Amino acid sequence: PKKIEDVEKFRYALNRLIDQDINISLIKAVSDDFHARLSAKRKTYLYIINTGERDPFKKDFEYHYPRKLDVAAMKEAADLFVGRHDFRNFTSKEEDEDDFVRDIFSIRVTNPPDHIFIEMIGSGFMRYMVRMIVGTLIEIGMGRFTLAETKELLDNKNRHFVNFKAPPHGLYLVEVAY
């Protein structure tokens, strides 16, 4: 309940106290009803797949998947997820207080040399949702899952959990817009 008089001094003090892997670059006053997760209007995630040589220095920062993937098929499948959908089959969340409907504004699949980047922007994401979508895209890229099977899982009120979940390394929360 104490008012912070000098925000910049407070930011400096926090940065001196916290782990050096984290840096607070901005502190901003918000209303008392602000919630870091629930007040977000848009979130952007990036998933990095290394399809080339294994890089031991990046093993914790990208998913090494040294196989040829059909990126065109992955792009086509990514378009299926864009829009408002019921994603109950793309989360491990047992129930939702409202529903499983989320808005995906865009999914961009790019293919620089030896990598695949998947950028996903949406109104919000449930537990493991991004990793399950990426896992599905990888399975489609390998030819082991089809667009028809993906369509069948989207907006399906019957729970048939996706069996494909990409590992956590490679996943980045890039931006939260309020």
Secondary structure as the mmCIF struct_conf table of DSSP 4:
data_model
#
loop_
_struct_conf.conf_type_id
_struct_conf.id
_struct_conf.beg_label_comp_id
_struct_conf.beg_label_asym_id
_struct_conf.beg_label_seq_id
_struct_conf.end_label_comp_id
_struct_conf.end_label_asym_id
_struct_conf.end_label_seq_id
HELX_LH_PP_P HELX_LH_PP_P1 LYS A 2 ILE A 4
BEND BEND1 GLU A 5 GLU A 5
HELX_RH_AL_P HELX_RH_AL_P1 VAL A 7 LEU A 17
BEND BEND2 ILE A 18 ILE A 18
TURN_TY1_P TURN_TY1_P1 GLN A 20 ASP A 21
TURN_TY1_P TURN_TY1_P2 ASP A 32 ASP A 33
TURN_TY1_P TURN_TY1_P3 ALA A 36 SER A 39
BEND BEND3 LYS A 41 LYS A 41
STRN STRN1 ARG A 42 ASN A 50
BEND BEND4 GLY A 52 GLU A 53
HELX_RH_3T_P HELX_RH_3T_P1 PRO A 56 LYS A 58
TURN_TY1_P TURN_TY1_P4 LYS A 59 PHE A 61
BEND BEND5 GLU A 62 GLU A 62
STRN STRN2 TYR A 63 HIS A 64
BEND BEND6 ARG A 67 ARG A 67
HELX_RH_AL_P HELX_RH_AL_P2 VAL A 71 PHE A 81
BEND BEND7 VAL A 82 VAL A 82
STRN STRN3 GLY A 83 ASP A 86
HELX_RH_3T_P HELX_RH_3T_P2 ARG A 88 PHE A 90
BEND BEND8 GLU A 94 GLU A 94
BEND BEND9 GLU A 97 ASP A 98
BEND BEND10 PHE A 100 PHE A 100
STRN STRN4 VAL A 101 THR A 110
TURN_TY1_P TURN_TY1_P5 PRO A 113 ASP A 114
STRN STRN5 HIS A 115 GLY A 122
BEND BEND11 SER A 123 SER A 123
TURN_TY1_P TURN_TY1_P6 ARG A 127 TYR A 128
HELX_RH_AL_P HELX_RH_AL_P3 MET A 129 GLY A 141
TURN_TY1_P TURN_TY1_P7 MET A 142 GLY A 143
BEND BEND12 ARG A 144 PHE A 145
HELX_RH_AL_P HELX_RH_AL_P4 LEU A 147 LEU A 153
TURN_TY1_P TURN_TY1_P8 LEU A 154 ASP A 155
BEND BEND13 LYS A 157 ASN A 158
BEND BEND14 ASN A 163 ASN A 163
BEND BEND15 PRO A 168 PRO A 168
TURN_TY1_P TURN_TY1_P9 HIS A 169 GLY A 170
STRN STRN6 LEU A 171 ALA A 177
#
